[in-house]
Amino acid sequence: MIPSLAGRPGARTVLWLLAAAWALAFPLFSTLGPHRTWGWCAAAGYLAAAALTARSPRAAVAAALTGAVALPLAWLVLTGRGQSEVVVVARSGRLLLDTGRLYVEDPAGVDAYTPYLPGMALFGIPQALLGRAGDPRIWCAAAFFAALWGAARLSTASRLRGASLPAWLPVLTASPVVALPLAVSGIDLPLAGLCCLALAAAGAGRPVLTGAALAAACALKWTALPAIAVAAALLAARAGRRTAVHAVLAAAVCTALLVLPAALLQPREMWRQVFLFPTGRADVPTPASSPLPGRLLADLVPGGWALAAALLLLAGLAVAASLAVRPPRTAAEAADRLALGLALAFLLAPAGRFGYLALPVLLVVWARTTARPARTPRIVARSRHLLVPSGRAGR
């Protein structure tokens, strides 16, 4: 939801109805059981929110949270259902505890592949110890909210508008961009939260925290790598190149400490499962086969995989050039730039899913809520207006 529309009951009703229509598309068109379950529950919650929003916006948000988050998450966790990545992450945690390894040797089928870097296995350890109470989705959500809380504490806008985060976090959580992945998989939420935290830390001129957040994100999925360039550009613009270099070095060292042990122990499997499999170059085809432009090029055009990879590289170079020519100067601008880069990457990648686009959407929404810069110029202008006689205020 856009903050400028949030105060209008009619606009809120329309947005909840749009969310309900989106949710209903899943039981009507999706073949995945967890998605269908979420769709029915979420649609009911969003319709209830649309009916309640004119009388009580808080009750509307509560209804949306109940239908889109609480009920489907509880049902799917208790019944042990979810997207395949939930099982993959839980297996990685169990393997790490039992053998010290993360990847199945010589995987025979798609479910045996683990296309994640070592940090993701940490979210599977609680289930190995606690059973269903340690479902990876619960801990992924906890990491996501903790990172958003940290980002809000660092945000100038949140310090000036202290009510902003409590007011918008429930709405953001109830929205399909967070509620759906939270209920059915959860794995992209920690990555999104850590990217927000890294950008907020960069905007606050905190290089060590920026590097640590970037390292944690990069230890989960290699798709977090573009965040390093964006955060470094923001730090360079805000605090100087030396500070940006310190952040990049901290990110590189911490990432190496988190990833190198697994890379040295299972180099072949890490390369095959983490890099070849997601890009469609492994022996087993990836299930990430949504009809996005890069996937269509790879499947339908001779030499299409190389062409899609070339377009992806060109898009990356264009975003990098934009960072050099016009670097972001606020966390909100950096979030928009990172969202653009990730959206282009997901659209042009030879293999991908529509669900991947939730990450850039979430970054854009975050940039327009808790990451807004303080409006210092207006405050200064108003102060001058109070001090200068009205006849000379416009000069």
C-alpha positions as CSV (number, residue, x, y, z in Angstrom):
1,M,0.0,0.0,0.0
2,I,1.2,3.5,-0.8
3,P,1.3,5.8,2.3
4,S,-0.4,8.7,0.5
5,L,-3.5,6.5,-0.2
6,A,-3.5,4.8,3.2
7,G,-5.5,7.5,4.9
8,R,-8.4,7.2,2.5
9,P,-10.9,4.5,3.4
10,G,-12.0,4.1,-0.2
11,A,-8.4,3.6,-1.4
12,R,-7.8,1.1,1.4
13,T,-10.9,-0.9,0.4
14,V,-9.8,-1.0,-3.2
15,L,-6.3,-2.2,-2.2
16,W,-7.7,-5.0,0.0
17,L,-10.0,-6.0,-2.9
18,L,-7.1,-6.1,-5.3
19,A,-5.2,-8.3,-2.8
20,A,-8.2,-10.6,-2.6
21,A,-8.4,-10.9,-6.4
22,W,-4.7,-11.7,-6.5
23,A,-5.1,-14.4,-3.7
24,L,-8.0,-16.0,-5.6
25,A,-5.9,-16.5,-8.6
26,F,-3.9,-19.2,-6.8
27,P,-6.7,-21.7,-6.0
28,L,-8.1,-21.1,-9.5
29,F,-4.9,-21.4,-11.5
30,S,-2.0,-22.8,-9.4
31,T,-1.3,-26.6,-9.3
32,L,0.7,-26.3,-6.0
33,G,-1.3,-27.4,-2.9
34,P,0.3,-24.9,-0.4
35,H,-0.4,-22.0,-2.8
36,R,-4.0,-23.1,-3.2
37,T,-4.4,-23.3,0.6
38,W,-2.9,-19.9,1.0
39,G,-5.1,-18.4,-1.7
40,W,-8.4,-19.5,-0.1
41,C,-7.4,-18.3,3.3
42,A,-5.9,-15.1,2.2
43,A,-8.8,-14.2,-0.1
44,A,-11.2,-14.6,2.8
45,G,-9.0,-12.4,5.0
46,Y,-8.6,-9.7,2.4
47,L,-12.4,-9.6,1.7
48,A,-13.1,-9.3,5.4
49,A,-10.5,-6.5,5.6
50,A,-12.2,-4.7,2.7
51,A,-15.5,-4.9,4.5
52,L,-14.1,-3.6,7.8
53,T,-11.7,-0.9,6.7
54,A,-14.2,1.9,6.6
55,R,-15.4,1.3,10.1
56,S,-12.1,0.1,11.7
57,P,-8.8,0.1,9.8
58,R,-7.1,-1.8,12.7
59,A,-9.8,-4.6,12.6
60,A,-9.3,-4.7,8.8
61,V,-5.5,-5.2,9.2
62,A,-6.2,-7.9,11.9
63,A,-8.5,-9.7,9.6
64,A,-6.0,-9.6,6.7
65,L,-3.2,-10.9,9.0
66,T,-5.4,-13.7,10.3
67,G,-6.5,-14.9,6.8
68,A,-3.2,-14.3,4.9
69,V,-0.7,-15.2,7.6
70,A,-1.8,-16.8,10.8
71,L,-4.3,-19.4,9.5
72,P,-2.4,-20.7,6.4
73,L,1.0,-20.7,8.2
74,A,-0.4,-22.6,11.2
75,W,-2.2,-25.1,9.0
76,L,0.7,-25.7,6.6
77,V,3.2,-26.0,9.5
78,L,1.0,-28.4,11.5
79,T,0.3,-30.6,8.5
80,G,4.0,-30.5,7.4
81,R,3.1,-29.0,4.0
82,G,4.9,-26.3,2.1
83,Q,7.0,-25.6,-1.0
84,S,9.8,-28.0,-1.7
85,E,12.4,-25.5,-0.4
86,V,11.1,-25.9,3.2
87,V,12.1,-29.6,3.0
88,V,15.4,-28.7,1.3
89,V,16.4,-26.2,4.1
90,A,15.4,-28.6,6.8
91,R,17.5,-31.3,5.2
92,S,20.5,-29.0,5.0
93,G,20.2,-28.3,8.7
94,R,20.0,-32.0,9.6
95,L,22.9,-32.8,7.3
96,L,25.0,-30.1,8.9
97,L,24.3,-31.4,12.4
98,D,24.8,-35.1,11.5
99,T,27.7,-35.0,9.0
100,G,29.1,-31.4,8.9
101,R,28.1,-31.3,5.2
102,L,25.4,-29.3,3.5
103,Y,24.8,-30.9,0.1
104,V,23.7,-34.4,-0.9
105,E,26.5,-36.1,-2.8
106,D,25.5,-36.9,-6.5
107,P,21.9,-35.9,-6.2
108,A,19.6,-38.0,-8.4
109,G,16.5,-35.9,-8.5
110,V,15.4,-32.3,-8.3
111,D,14.4,-32.6,-4.7
112,A,17.9,-33.7,-3.7
113,Y,19.5,-30.4,-4.9
114,T,20.2,-27.6,-2.4
115,P,20.5,-24.4,-4.5
116,Y,21.5,-22.2,-1.4
117,L,24.7,-21.1,0.2
118,P,25.7,-22.4,3.6
119,G,24.0,-19.7,5.7
120,M,20.5,-21.0,4.7
121,A,21.2,-24.3,6.5
122,L,21.1,-22.5,9.8
123,F,17.3,-22.0,9.3
124,G,17.0,-25.8,9.1
125,I,18.7,-26.6,12.4
126,P,15.7,-25.7,14.6
127,Q,13.5,-28.3,13.0
128,A,16.2,-30.9,13.5
129,L,16.1,-30.1,17.2
130,L,12.5,-29.1,17.8
131,G,10.4,-30.9,15.2
132,R,7.6,-28.9,13.6
133,A,8.0,-26.1,16.2
134,G,11.3,-25.4,14.4
135,D,9.8,-25.2,10.9
136,P,12.2,-23.1,8.8
137,R,9.4,-20.7,7.9
138,I,9.1,-19.5,11.5
139,W,12.8,-18.8,11.9
140,C,13.0,-17.1,8.4
141,A,10.1,-14.8,9.4
142,A,11.8,-14.1,12.8
143,A,15.1,-13.1,11.0
144,F,13.1,-11.0,8.5
145,F,11.3,-9.0,11.2
146,A,14.5,-8.6,13.3
147,A,16.3,-7.2,10.3
148,L,13.4,-4.8,9.5
149,W,13.4,-3.6,13.1
150,G,17.1,-2.9,12.9
151,A,16.7,-1.1,9.6
152,A,13.9,1.0,11.1
153,R,16.1,2.0,14.1
154,L,18.8,3.2,11.7
155,S,16.4,5.1,9.5
156,T,16.3,8.9,9.9
157,A,12.6,8.9,8.9
158,S,11.7,6.3,11.5
159,R,13.4,8.3,14.3
160,L,11.5,11.4,13.3
161,R,8.2,9.6,12.7
162,G,8.2,7.0,15.4
163,A,4.7,5.7,14.7
164,S,5.6,4.8,11.1
165,L,7.0,1.4,11.8
166,P,4.2,0.1,14.1
167,A,1.6,1.4,11.7
168,W,3.0,-0.1,8.6
169,L,4.7,-3.3,9.6
170,P,1.4,-5.2,10.1
171,V,0.1,-3.9,6.7
172,L,3.3,-4.9,5.0
173,T,3.2,-8.4,6.6
174,A,-0.5,-8.9,5.6
175,S,0.2,-7.9,2.0
176,P,0.7,-10.7,-0.5
177,V,4.3,-9.7,-1.1
178,V,5.2,-10.9,2.4
179,A,2.2,-13.1,3.5
180,L,2.5,-15.6,0.6
181,P,6.3,-16.4,0.9
182,L,6.0,-16.4,4.7
183,A,3.3,-19.0,4.7
184,V,4.5,-21.3,1.9
185,S,8.3,-21.1,1.9
186,G,9.9,-18.2,3.8
187,I,13.4,-18.5,2.4
188,D,13.5,-15.2,0.6
189,L,12.4,-13.2,3.6
190,P,15.7,-13.2,5.5
191,L,17.5,-12.1,2.3
192,A,15.1,-9.2,1.8
193,G,15.3,-8.1,5.5
194,L,19.1,-8.2,5.4
195,C,19.2,-6.2,2.2
196,C,17.0,-3.5,3.9
197,L,19.2,-3.6,7.0
198,A,22.4,-3.2,4.9
199,L,21.0,-0.2,2.9
200,A,19.7,1.4,6.1
201,A,23.2,1.0,7.7
202,A,24.8,2.4,4.6
203,G,22.5,5.4,4.7
204,A,23.4,5.9,8.3
205,G,27.2,5.8,7.5
206,R,27.8,2.5,9.4
207,P,30.3,0.5,7.3
208,V,30.9,-2.4,9.7
209,L,27.2,-3.1,10.2
210,T,26.7,-2.6,6.4
211,G,29.4,-5.2,5.7
212,A,28.1,-7.7,8.3
213,A,24.5,-7.4,6.9
214,L,25.7,-7.9,3.4
215,A,27.8,-10.9,4.3
216,A,24.9,-12.5,6.1
217,A,22.7,-12.0,3.0
218,C,25.4,-13.2,0.6
219,A,25.9,-16.3,2.7
220,L,22.2,-17.2,2.0
221,K,21.9,-16.8,-1.8
222,W,24.3,-15.5,-4.4
223,T,21.5,-13.3,-5.7
224,A,22.4,-10.9,-2.8
225,L,25.6,-9.9,-4.5
226,P,24.2,-6.8,-6.3
227,A,23.4,-5.4,-2.9
228,I,27.1,-5.0,-2.3
229,A,27.6,-2.6,-5.2
230,V,24.5,-0.6,-4.3
231,A,25.4,-0.3,-0.6
232,A,29.0,0.7,-1.5
233,A,27.8,3.4,-3.8
234,L,25.5,4.8,-1.1
235,L,28.3,4.7,1.5
236,A,30.7,6.4,-0.9
237,A,28.2,9.2,-1.6
238,R,27.4,9.6,2.1
239,A,30.6,9.0,3.9
240,G,33.4,8.8,1.3
241,R,35.1,6.1,-0.7
242,R,37.3,4.9,2.1
243,T,34.3,4.1,4.3
244,A,32.7,2.3,1.3
245,V,35.9,0.2,0.9
246,H,35.9,-0.7,4.6
247,A,32.3,-2.0,4.2
248,V,33.1,-4.0,1.1
249,L,36.2,-5.5,2.8
250,A,34.1,-6.4,5.9
251,A,31.5,-8.0,3.7
252,A,34.1,-10.0,1.8
253,V,35.9,-11.2,4.9
254,C,32.7,-12.2,6.7
255,T,31.2,-13.9,3.6
256,A,34.4,-15.9,3.1
257,L,34.3,-17.0,6.8
258,L,30.7,-18.2,6.3
259,V,31.0,-19.8,2.9
260,L,34.6,-21.1,2.5
261,P,34.4,-24.1,4.9
262,A,31.6,-25.6,2.8
263,A,33.2,-24.7,-0.4
264,L,36.4,-26.4,0.6
265,L,34.6,-29.5,1.9
266,Q,32.2,-30.0,-1.1
267,P,33.5,-27.8,-3.9
268,R,32.0,-29.9,-6.7
269,E,28.5,-30.1,-5.2
270,M,28.5,-26.4,-4.2
271,W,29.3,-25.5,-7.8
272,R,26.8,-27.9,-9.3
273,Q,23.9,-27.2,-6.9
274,V,24.3,-23.6,-6.0
275,F,25.3,-22.1,-9.4
276,L,24.7,-24.6,-12.3
277,F,21.3,-25.9,-11.1
278,P,19.5,-22.5,-10.6
279,T,20.7,-21.3,-14.1
280,G,19.5,-24.4,-15.8
281,R,22.9,-25.9,-16.6
282,A,22.9,-28.9,-14.2
283,D,22.0,-32.5,-15.2
284,V,18.6,-32.1,-13.7
285,P,16.4,-29.3,-15.0
286,T,15.4,-26.6,-12.6
287,P,11.8,-26.2,-11.6
288,A,12.2,-22.5,-11.9
289,S,10.5,-22.3,-15.3
290,S,8.1,-19.4,-15.3
291,P,7.7,-17.9,-18.8
292,L,9.9,-14.8,-18.1
293,P,11.8,-13.2,-21.0
294,G,15.1,-14.9,-20.2
295,R,13.6,-18.3,-19.9
296,L,11.7,-17.9,-23.1
297,L,14.9,-16.9,-24.9
298,A,16.7,-19.9,-23.5
299,D,14.0,-22.3,-24.5
300,L,12.8,-21.0,-27.8
301,V,15.7,-19.3,-29.6
302,P,18.8,-21.2,-30.9
303,G,21.7,-20.1,-28.6
304,G,19.1,-18.5,-26.4
305,W,20.8,-19.3,-23.1
306,A,23.9,-17.4,-24.2
307,L,21.8,-14.6,-25.5
308,A,19.9,-14.3,-22.2
309,A,23.1,-14.4,-20.2
310,A,24.6,-11.7,-22.4
311,L,21.5,-9.5,-21.9
312,L,21.7,-10.2,-18.2
313,L,25.3,-9.0,-18.2
314,L,24.5,-5.9,-20.1
315,A,21.7,-5.0,-17.7
316,G,24.1,-5.5,-14.8
317,L,26.7,-3.2,-16.4
318,A,24.0,-0.6,-17.1
319,V,22.9,-0.6,-13.4
320,A,26.6,-0.4,-12.3
321,A,27.1,2.5,-14.7
322,S,24.1,4.3,-13.1
323,L,25.7,3.8,-9.7
324,A,28.9,5.5,-10.9
325,V,27.2,8.3,-12.8
326,R,24.4,9.1,-10.3
327,P,25.0,7.2,-7.0
328,P,22.1,6.9,-4.6
329,R,22.3,9.3,-1.6
330,T,19.6,7.9,0.6
331,A,18.6,4.4,1.7
332,A,15.3,4.8,-0.2
333,E,17.1,5.7,-3.5
334,A,19.5,2.8,-2.9
335,A,16.5,0.4,-2.4
336,D,14.9,1.5,-5.6
337,R,18.2,1.0,-7.5
338,L,18.7,-2.4,-6.0
339,A,15.1,-3.3,-6.8
340,L,15.7,-2.3,-10.5
341,G,18.8,-4.4,-10.8
342,L,17.2,-7.4,-9.2
343,A,14.1,-7.1,-11.3
344,L,16.2,-7.0,-14.5
345,A,18.2,-10.0,-13.3
346,F,15.2,-12.1,-12.5
347,L,13.5,-11.1,-15.8
348,L,16.5,-11.9,-18.0
349,A,17.9,-14.9,-16.2
350,P,17.7,-18.1,-18.2
351,A,15.7,-19.7,-15.4
352,G,13.4,-18.0,-12.9
353,R,10.1,-17.8,-11.2
354,F,7.5,-15.0,-10.9
355,G,7.9,-15.4,-7.1
356,Y,11.4,-14.0,-7.3
357,L,10.0,-10.6,-8.2
358,A,8.6,-10.3,-4.7
359,L,12.0,-9.2,-3.5
360,P,12.3,-6.1,-5.6
361,V,8.7,-5.3,-4.9
362,L,9.3,-5.5,-1.2
363,L,12.4,-3.3,-1.5
364,V,10.3,-0.6,-3.3
365,V,7.6,-0.8,-0.7
366,W,10.1,-0.5,2.1
367,A,11.7,2.5,0.4
368,R,8.3,4.3,0.6
369,T,7.6,3.5,4.2
370,T,10.3,3.2,6.7
371,A,13.3,4.3,4.5
372,R,12.0,7.8,3.5
373,P,14.5,10.5,4.2
374,A,13.7,13.3,6.6
375,R,12.3,16.4,4.9
376,T,14.9,18.8,6.3
377,P,14.6,21.3,3.5
378,R,10.9,21.9,4.3
379,I,11.7,22.3,8.0
380,V,14.4,24.9,7.2
381,A,12.1,26.7,4.8
382,R,9.4,26.9,7.4
383,S,11.8,28.1,10.0
384,R,12.9,30.9,7.7
385,H,9.3,31.8,7.0
386,L,8.8,32.3,10.7
387,L,11.9,34.5,11.0
388,V,11.5,36.6,7.9
389,P,8.7,39.2,7.5
390,S,5.9,38.0,5.3
391,G,6.6,40.6,2.7
392,R,10.1,39.3,2.1
393,A,9.6,35.6,2.6
394,G,9.5,34.8,-1.1
395,R,12.7,36.7,-2.0
